[in-house]
């Protein structure tokens, strides 16, 4: 019999009983709806042990690789330690080791890599300073670079972003929680599939992390990165991306400035590049302003991209502080 550990609770499953049924029998309230593996509202994460293959059917590979599974479909062969997705976050203490202003409103912040912190380039973390918490994506390849790089856009009235831009100095202590998110590269047996990366402003951060990780792992298929900005000054890291393009023939960098006509239209450039690589197995990564990300997601889906191959990370802003 399999034993399911959920927090302080240990439940021995009955024959042919699912994880959801066992936890409910033990008095636990687990979110669920259809109980047939369609709605995915009973999503849980295995912290230890292997969920059944059936319970991961239909999930994106980026979720399955992180141990996520559907509790209503899971009849494990061995013991499992499980948690709800919002209960998995770990907290780490770190400090600022460097900061560089790369545009008028964009700061590149580097944090010390804490022992035990592991994440994939492109995922995001929660950064907390003096009880102010904001989410930022990882632009570095931490296990290779030895640090965590974040791109911080100055937000008018933003408590944390303005402190990081104006007052933060190397050595400043902060807390990170995570990682979170499914925007990251997965190496597969066939690494010839096309990759399309598109985003605006600091949406470049996760895209840059994904790009560097894919190139580091020897991805052979064509990779295109489209970075959009309102003005040309906002296209930070352009030289760095052009250098990568010169070193890797399968990588194309397309800057897009909105005020410069068709060449600055991110949606049009993405449409054109997808038309050149219309393969059903194209992986698409979209990051930046929510309205644009949602529009681009719909666009590439209608162009033929499989929904399981579209990874989106809309940057939702924290509410503006109230003025008394």
C-alpha positions in Angstrom: 0.0 0.0 0.0 1.2 3.5 -0.8 1.5 6.1 2.0 0.7 9.7 1.1 2.3 12.3 3.3 0.6 15.7 3.2 2.1 18.1 5.7 1.9 16.4 9.1 -0.6 13.9 7.9 0.2 10.4 6.6 -2.5 8.4 4.8 -2.3 4.8 3.6 -4.2 4.5 0.4 -6.8 1.7 -0.1 -6.6 -0.5 -3.2 -7.4 1.4 -6.4 -7.9 4.6 -4.4 -6.5 7.9 -5.8 -4.5 10.5 -3.9 -7.5 12.8 -4.0 -9.8 10.1 -2.6 -7.4 9.1 0.1 -6.8 12.7 1.4 -10.5 13.4 1.3 -11.2 10.2 3.3 -8.7 11.6 5.9 -10.7 14.8 6.2 -8.6 17.0 3.9 -10.2 19.6 1.5 -8.3 19.4 -1.8 -9.5 21.7 -4.6 -11.2 19.6 -7.3 -14.1 19.7 -9.8 -14.4 17.3 -12.7 -12.5 14.4 -11.0 -11.7 13.1 -14.5 -8.4 14.8 -15.2 -9.8 17.5 -17.5 -10.2 20.7 -15.4 -6.8 20.2 -13.6 -8.2 22.0 -10.5 -6.8 19.2 -8.3 -3.2 19.9 -9.3 -0.6 19.0 -6.6 3.2 18.6 -6.5 5.2 15.6 -5.5 8.0 16.7 -3.1 9.3 13.1 -2.8 8.4 10.0 -4.8 7.0 9.5 -8.3 3.4 10.2 -9.3 1.8 7.8 -11.7 2.3 8.5 -15.5 -1.5 8.6 -15.9 -1.7 11.5 -13.4 0.6 13.6 -15.5 -1.1 13.0 -18.8 -2.3 16.2 -20.4 0.0 18.4 -18.3 2.7 20.6 -19.9 6.1 19.0 -19.8 7.4 21.9 -17.8 4.9 21.1 -15.1 5.4 17.4 -15.2 9.2 17.8 -14.9 8.6 19.8 -11.6 6.6 16.9 -10.2 3.1 18.3 -10.7 0.3 15.8 -11.1 -3.5 15.5 -11.0 -4.6 14.1 -7.6 -7.8 12.7 -9.0 -5.9 10.5 -11.5 -3.0 9.4 -9.3 -2.7 5.8 -8.0 1.0 5.8 -7.2 3.0 2.6 -7.0 5.1 3.9 -4.1 5.0 6.4 -1.3 4.5 10.1 -2.1 5.1 13.3 -0.2 2.8 15.9 -1.7 1.8 19.5 -1.3 -0.6 22.0 -2.9 1.2 24.3 -5.4 1.0 27.4 -3.2 2.5 25.6 -0.3 5.8 24.6 -1.9 7.7 27.9 -1.9 11.0 27.9 0.0 12.6 31.0 1.5 16.3 31.9 1.2 18.4 34.8 2.5 20.7 36.5 0.0 22.4 39.8 -0.7 23.0 42.1 -3.6 26.4 41.6 -5.2 26.1 44.0 -8.2 23.9 46.4 -10.0 24.2 48.0 -13.5 22.0 50.6 -15.1 21.3 49.4 -18.7 18.6 51.9 -19.7 17.0 55.0 -18.2 14.4 52.9 -16.5 16.0 49.4 -16.3 18.5 48.1 -13.7 20.3 44.8 -13.9 20.5 43.4 -10.3 22.7 40.5 -9.3 22.1 38.5 -6.2 24.3 36.0 -4.4 23.2 32.4 -5.2 22.1 30.9 -1.8 23.0 27.3 -0.9 20.2 25.0 -1.8 18.4 27.4 -4.2 17.8 25.8 -7.6 15.8 27.2 -10.4 15.6 27.1 -14.2 16.5 30.2 -16.2 13.2 31.9 -17.1 11.4 31.0 -13.9 10.5 33.8 -11.5 11.0 34.4 -7.8 9.6 36.7 -5.2 12.0 39.3 -3.9 11.3 40.8 -0.5 12.9 43.7 1.2 11.4 45.1 4.5 8.1 43.3 3.9 7.7 44.7 0.4 7.5 41.8 -2.1 7.6 41.8 -5.9 8.1 39.1 -8.6 11.0 39.2 -11.0 12.2 36.7 -13.6 15.6 35.0 -13.6 17.8 36.1 -16.6 20.9 34.2 -15.7 21.8 30.5 -15.7 22.5 30.3 -11.9 24.2 26.9 -11.8 26.6 28.1 -14.5 27.0 31.8 -13.7 27.0 31.5 -9.9 24.6 34.3 -9.3 20.9 35.3 -9.9 20.3 38.1 -12.3 17.1 40.1 -12.3 16.0 43.0 -14.6 14.2 45.7 -12.6 12.1 48.3 -14.4 11.5 51.5 -12.5 7.8 51.8 -11.8 6.5 55.3 -11.0 5.7 55.3 -7.3 7.0 51.7 -7.0 8.4 51.3 -3.5 10.8 48.4 -4.2 11.8 49.3 -7.8 12.7 52.8 -6.8 14.6 51.7 -3.7 16.6 49.2 -5.9 17.3 51.9 -8.5 18.2 54.8 -6.1 19.3 53.5 -2.7 20.3 49.8 -2.9 24.0 49.1 -2.7 26.0 45.9 -2.9 25.8 44.0 0.3 22.2 44.9 0.9 20.3 41.9 2.5 17.1 40.6 0.9 14.9 37.5 0.9 13.9 35.4 -2.1 11.1 32.9 -2.3 10.5 30.4 -5.1 11.2 29.5 -7.8 7.9 29.7 -9.7 6.7 29.5 -13.3 6.8 27.3 -16.3 8.7 29.5 -18.7 12.0 27.5 -19.1 13.8 25.4 -21.7 13.5 21.6 -21.7 16.0 19.6 -23.6 14.5 16.6 -25.3 15.7 13.7 -27.4 15.0 15.8 -30.5 16.5 19.2 -30.0 15.8 20.4 -33.5 12.4 22.0 -32.8 12.1 25.8 -33.5 11.9 28.2 -30.5 10.3 31.6 -30.7 10.9 34.1 -27.9 9.0 37.4 -27.8 8.6 40.1 -25.2 8.8 43.8 -24.4 10.7 45.9 -21.8 12.0 43.7 -18.9 10.1 40.8 -20.5 13.6 40.2 -22.0 14.8 38.8 -18.6 13.2 35.4 -18.8 13.7 35.2 -22.6 17.4 35.9 -22.2 17.7 33.2 -19.5 15.8 30.6 -21.7 17.9 31.5 -24.7 21.3 31.2 -22.9 20.1 27.9 -21.3 19.1 26.4 -24.7 22.3 27.4 -26.3 24.4 26.1 -23.4 22.6 22.8 -23.7 23.3 22.6 -27.4 19.9 23.2 -28.9 20.2 22.6 -32.7 16.9 24.1 -33.9 16.3 27.7 -35.0 15.9 30.2 -32.2 14.4 33.7 -32.7 14.2 36.3 -30.0 12.1 39.4 -30.6 12.5 42.2 -28.1 10.2 45.2 -28.3 10.5 48.7 -26.8 8.8 52.0 -27.2 12.1 53.8 -28.1 15.4 52.5 -29.3 17.0 53.4 -25.9 14.8 50.7 -24.3 16.5 47.9 -26.3 19.0 47.1 -23.6 21.4 44.2 -24.0 21.3 44.5 -27.8 25.1 44.2 -28.1 25.1 41.1 -26.0 22.3 39.5 -28.0 24.1 40.4 -31.3 27.2 38.8 -30.0 25.3 35.6 -29.2 23.8 35.7 -32.7 27.3 36.0 -34.3 28.5 33.0 -32.2 25.4 30.8 -32.9 24.2 30.5 -36.5 20.9 29.1 -35.4 20.0 32.2 -33.3 18.4 35.3 -34.7 17.9 38.5 -32.7 15.1 40.9 -33.9 14.9 44.3 -32.1 11.5 46.0 -32.5 10.9 49.7 -31.8 7.3 50.6 -31.8 7.8 54.1 -33.3 9.6 52.7 -36.3 6.8 51.2 -38.4 6.4 47.6 -39.3 9.9 46.6 -38.2 8.8 47.7 -34.7 5.6 45.6 -34.6 6.3 42.6 -32.3 3.1 40.9 -33.3 3.9 41.2 -37.0 7.5 40.0 -36.6 6.3 37.0 -34.5 3.7 36.2 -37.2 6.3 36.4 -39.9 8.8 34.2 -38.0 6.2 31.6 -37.2 5.2 31.5 -40.9 8.8 30.6 -41.6 8.8 27.7 -39.0 5.2 26.6 -39.0 6.0 23.3 -37.4 3.5 22.0 -34.9 6.4 21.4 -32.5 7.5 25.0 -32.3 8.0 26.1 -28.7 6.8 29.7 -28.0 7.7 31.8 -25.0 5.9 35.1 -24.5 6.8 37.6 -21.7 5.9 41.2 -20.8 2.8 43.4 -20.6 -0.3 41.2 -20.0 -2.4 42.7 -22.9 0.4 42.0 -25.4 1.2 38.6 -24.0 -2.5 37.5 -24.1 -2.8 38.8 -27.7 0.3 37.1 -28.9 -0.7 33.8 -27.2 -4.0 33.9 -29.1 -2.2 34.8 -32.4 0.3 31.9 -32.3 -2.4 29.5 -31.3 -4.5 30.5 -34.3 -1.4 30.1 -36.5 -1.1 26.5 -35.4 1.1 26.4 -32.3 0.0 23.6 -29.9 -1.4 25.0 -26.7 1.0 22.7 -24.7 3.9 24.4 -26.4 2.9 28.0 -25.7 4.5 29.3 -22.4 3.4 32.7 -21.3 4.5 34.9 -18.4 2.4 38.1 -18.2 4.0 40.7 -16.0 1.1 41.8 -13.8 1.9 45.0 -11.9 1.3 45.4 -8.1 -1.5 47.8 -7.3 -0.4 51.4 -7.0 0.0 52.7 -3.5 -3.0 54.5 -2.0 -2.8 58.2 -1.6 -4.5 59.6 1.5 
